[in-house]
Amino acid sequence: MLENPENTGDYDPKEFPPFAVTVDIVLFTIVNKSLRVLLIQRGAPPFRDAWALPGGFVLPDETLDHAAERELSEETGIRKKQKFLEQLGTYGHPERDPRMRVVTVAHWAIIPNLPEPTGGSDAKYAELVPVSEIESGRIRLAFDHNTILKDAIERARSKLEYSTIATNFCEKEFSISELREVYETVWNTKLDPGNFQRKILQAKDSLIPLNKRTKPGEKGGKPATVYVTGTSKSISPPLTRPKT
């Protein structure tokens, strides 16, 4: 028989040093064919005025996902429901936060056509920053957020190979060319249109064609078939990311 869970024995929480849990959110979107990440400028120490990922301490009565959504709303004014939100990893280096021992559970999310963010709570300012600015080293982030962001970028790029998460960057209905632009933007490369269409349509149940077509563009051209995300969450056979 299992021991009564309320029986804590000789456990005394005062014997242990203070310990906190936070959440940090890497939120991706695409603006003008540029992969952007949502950053805030910190309005309070530590790292006052430095750029950082939105996030904060988890309250005693909330789940990790609820904490991520709350912090995103409080610090950026964004209340739009994420199409995709996933835990990325746990980061707990003893010196990652100068205030105390803090372990953070990082999340990453995708929202298409993200509304203009606004600062709030302890964030002075919020902005959609090109990922290339951080990867080039021109922007350094507070805490260990450069490491978290680097991991999130690689997670996004790798998952495009074998899952259908690329469609989360699109509106509900999209064309193959719009989906290809997502891959080109996230992978920072150019793809052959014919090869991409052939490979993506080989993936069973990943896309569902609708009985409608796109409107002709300003330069004319044949209207394209419109698709929605299919029932399968995986792409098989997977796409191959070009080597850079």
N, C-alpha and C positions, 0 to 999 in steps of 0.2 A: 504494500500500500504506500502511495506517495505521501510525503510529509505535508502537513498543513502549510499552504503557501504563505499564510499570515504569520507563521512562526519564523521570525528572523534571527532567532538565537541571540548570540552576543554581538551582533552587527551594530556598529555605531558609526553613522555617516560622518560624524565630526572627526573621525580618525583619518579621513581622506581629504586631500587638497581640493579646492574648488575646481569645478569642471563644467564646461558648457558645450552645447551643441548648436551649430548654426546651419543655415542653408545658403548656398550661393547659386545663382541662376545664370547660365549662359543661354541667352536668347538670340537666335539667328533669324534673319529675314533677308530678302533680296531687294535692293533698291537700284533701279537703273543698271541692271546686270552686274551689280556689285554685291558681294556677300558682306553683310553688315552684322555687327554684334552690338547689343545694347549695353552701354556703359554709363555709370553715374560718377559724378565728381563728388567726393566725400566732403561733407560739410562739418564734420566733427573729427577730433582725434580718435584713434591714431590715424596717421596718413591723411591729415586734413588737406584738402584741395587735390589729392591724387585721384587718378582714375581707378575705378574698381568695378567688379561685377556687382549687380544688385543682389542684396541678401541681408541676412540678419539672424538674430537669435530665435530659436524655436521656443515657443511658449509652452508651459506645462500641459496645457489641455488640447494641443493640436498635433495632427500628424505632420510628417515631413513634407508631404505634397501640399497640404493646406498652408504650411508655413511659407513654402516657396511662392505660392500664389498670392498670399497676403503681402509678403515683402515686395514682390514685383509691383503690386498695386500701390503700396504706400510710397515706394521710392521713385516710381516712374509715372504714376497716374494711369498705367495700362491695366484695364480691366477686361480686355477681350479674352475670351476663353481660348486657351492654347489648343491647336489642332494636334500637337504632339508634345508630350512632356515625359521625360524619362530620367531616372537617376543615372548619373555619370560615374560617380565614384566617391570614396571617402578619403579625406585628406586630414592627417593628424600629426604632422611634425610638431614636436614639443615647443618649438620657437616660432611657429607660423603666425601667432598673434601675440603682441607684446603685453596685452592686458592680463591674460591668464591662459591656462591650458584650454584650448578650444579645438574641437574636432568639427569639421564641416562636411556636410553631405551635399555634394554638388549635383545639380540637375542641369539638363539642357533641354531647350524647347525650340519649336519652330512656329512662327506666325506669319502668314502671308500678308502683304500690304499693311505692315505694322503702322498704326497711327503715330503721330509725332509724340514722343515721350516728353514728360515734364518732370522736373525735380520735385521732391517732397520728402517728408520725414527728415532723416539726417543726410539726404542727398541734395546738394546745392543745384545740381544740373544733371540732365540726362540727355544722351545723344546716341544716335545710331552711327557707329564708327566702322569704317571699312576694316575688314579683317587684315587686309594687306598692311595697314598701318602698324598693327601689333606684330605681325610676323616679320616685318622689316626691322623691328627693334626701335622704331621711332617713338613708340609709346610704351612706357613701363607701368604696370599695374600694381596696386597695393597688395599687401599680404603675399600669398602664393598664387595669385589669380592668373599670372602669366602661365604657370604650369597647368592650372585647371582649364584655361582657355585653349592651350595647345592640345590637351587631351580631348577636349570637346570637338575641336576642328578635325582632328584625326578620326574621332568616332563618327562624325557626320560624313566625312569623305569615304570612309570604309563601308558604312552602312548603305550608302548609295549603290554599292556594288551588288549587294545580295538582298536588299529589302526595298519596299516601295515607299520609303519615307520621303523620297524626292517630291512626291505628289503633295506633300504637306506645304511645300513652298508655293504651290499653285492655288488658284481658286478652285471651287468644287468641280467646275468643268474646264477642260483645258485641251489643247492640241498637242500632238507629238512634238512639234517644233518648240512649243512653250516648255514642255518637259525637258527637251534636250538642252534648252538654254539654262535650266536649273543645273543640270549636270556640268555644263561647261563653266558656269559661274562658280559652283562649289569646288570643282576639280581644277579650276583655273587653266582650262585647256580648250581646244577646239575639237569637235567630233564630226565625223563624216555623217551627214544627215541620213543617207540611205542605209548605212550600216547600223546606225543607232536605231532607226525605226524597225529594221528587220529583227534586231536582237531583242528590243524591248517587247515587241509583239510576239516573240517566241515564248515569253514567260507566261505560262498558263494562268489565267484568271487574275493577272496583275492589273490589267486595264479592261474596262468595259466600254465598247463603242456605243455612242448614242445615235439615234436616227436624226442627226442634225449636223450642220457644218458651220464653220466660222464665217464671219462676214468678210467680203473681199477687202484687202488692204488698199492703201492709197496708191500703191504701185501695181495694183491688179493682182493677177495670179489666181490659181485655182483654190477655191475654198477648201479648207482641211476638215477632216472628220473630228468631231468633238468626243472626248473620252471622260470617264470618271474612274476613280480608284476602284479596283476590283476587290474580290473577296480574299485573295491571297495576299499575305503580308511579305512574302518572299519572292525573289526573282531567281528562277531556275530555267536554264543555266545562268549563273551570275554574270554581270557585266564586268569587264576588265578595265580598271582605272589605268589610263596611260601613264607611263613612267615619266617623271620630270627630272 
